[in-house]
């Protein structure tokens, strides 16, 4: 057998990523923002800094995308500054919790 007839073998490296968690670059790409804007949002606690996994990879929970998207819309569309966005999101979260409690109580 000559070398030309032997199939070439390529090494492929795959990463196992926890379901429901995404990389920083993916967060930025999905929301169309730069890394600097993500840093501002982390600074103002629009979303929480994620903890690195055992390998040291930082992955954001997918639900952080929804919250971050809402925060970006409040800032962009309504002109709310970042501290105000943080407070508004906390209030919206609290309203959702209260609505869920009312719903749960009405189903008793």
N, C-alpha and C positions, 0 to 999 in steps of 0.2 A: 504494500500500500504506500503510495506516495503522499507527501504532505498536502497536496491539493485536494485529495479526496476525503481527508479527515475533516469532520465538522469542527467549526470553531466553537469554543465554549467561552461565554461571557459571564463574568461574575456580577451578580445583581445583589445589591444591598437593600434590604427592606427594613423599615422601622415600624415597630408596633406602637401605635398611638392609641391611647385610651379612648374608648368611644365617648362621644360628647365633649371632647376636648380638642382644641385647635391651637396651632402655633401663632405666635405674635404676627408673623408676616401674613398669615392667612386672615387674621382679624383685620389688619390694615387693608388687605386686598379686597375683602368682601365689603368693607364699608367705604372704600375709596378714600382713605385717609393716609397720611404719612405717619412715620414712626414718631415724629415730634408731636403730632396731635394726640396720638395714643398716650404719650408721656404726660401731656397736659391733663388728659382725662384721668389718668392714674393719680396724678398729683392732687387733683380735686376730689378724689374718691368717687368719681362717676361710676367706675367699676373698681373692684378690689385687686390689688397685686396678687397674682396667683402664686402659690407655692411651687417650687420646682419638684419634679418627680424624683424618684431615687437615682436616676441617671443624670439629674441636673437640668433636664429639659423643662423649660417653662411653657406650660400649656394653659390656655384660658378655657373656662367652661363655655359651652356654646350659648347658654342663656345670657352670658355677658354681652353677646352681640346685640340682643334685643335692647337691653338697658343702655348700652353704649349708643346704639342707633337712635333711641329716644332722646338721649342727652344731646347728641349732635344736632338733631332736628330742633330741639328747644333753643339751642345756641344759634343755629343758622337762621331758622325761620322766624323766631320771636325775638332774637337779639338779646337773649338772657345771658348774663355773664356766667363764668364757670362756677363761682360760689352759689349763685342763684340756681343754676342747673342742678347742682348737687342737692340743694334743699328741695327743689321742685320734685326731683326723682324720689327722694325720701318720702315726701308727702304723697306722691302717687302710689308708692309701694304700700304705705299705710292705709290709703283708701282701698286698695285692692284687698288687703288683709281684712279690713272691716267688712267689705262687701262679701267676702267669703264666709266670715263669721255669721253675718245676717242670713246668707243663703243656707248655711248649715243649720242654724237655729230654726229657720222656717220649714225645714224638712223633718223636724222632730215629731 
